């Protein structure tokens, strides 16, 4: 895997993200937490949503670990396996009346959500690259659609095919689970909670890169950049514009007077 400083430098060169790119690791015990890790409930005395902790990391530059004791959003906590699965969740009750017309319809969405086994992990650890003192499972970058497009192009340069995505307008944090379990890059339209609690802006999307894919994505970014596919997106200037009639009349006068 690429050195984290090299990764950050490459992302700043080829993508220019507006907020800190993030490293994510699923922890199996508190002993795995690096020093100076922030714990929302212990230090802030507040329970949070997973997207909220991600927002702290990418906008404030904090290294944040969240476990069962930190969870305020049951929707996000459920698929990460911090709590035992319940019929109440599986039946679609958390979607019904707000996101779906009934719990039966909500159930169809919940059935699609990837999950970690209950108790497999104790915490999700999130940190900006320059504060990462652990071996990441996944990297997450927020950006506008053009920046995400460049990451997609980088991911496909050596492998071809397509980068896949799925979105329900909610429970976007569960895409972390999907990317880790399937070991594939994913792009995401952030959900409602990410916008409210994670402070994600209207113009932002998300791209996730499993650690095993970082080298190929970076190689693809470098080589597509050399080929002329770049961010900021290049513009085509090899054309002659048409201007208003009065502008054209002025040019005609200059031609008649021998100026042109």
Number of C-alpha atoms within 10 A of each C-alpha: 12 14 10 17 11 11 17 19 13 16 19 14 13 20 23 17 16 14 16 24 25 25 30 27 23 22 19 14 12 11 8 13 20 16 9 10 17 22 20 19 17 11 8 10 10 13 20 20 22 31 24 19 27 30 23 20 26 24 17 13 20 22 29 24 27 27 25 17 16 21 21 15 15 14 20 20 22 20 23 28 20 24 17 12 14 9 8 11 19 18 19 21 19 18 21 16 12 11 14 17 11 15 21 15 16 22 20 14 17 20 12 10 15 17 17 17 14 15 13 14 18 21 25 21 28 33 31 27 22 16 18 19 16 15 13 21 19 25 25 24 25 25 23 16 14 16 25 22 16 23 26 21 20 23 27 18 18 13 11 10 9 12 15 11 14 13 14 16 14 19 21 23 22 20 23 25 19 20 22 22 13 11 16 18 29 24 24 22 19 25 19 15 22 23 17 12 16 22 15 22 14 10 9 19 20 20 25 27 25 22 20 17 18 21 16 18 23 21 16 22 27 18 15 17 16 10 9 10 16 17 15 12 11 9 6 6 7 6 6 6 6 8 9 7 9 9 10 12 12 11 14 14 12 12 11 10 9 8 9 9
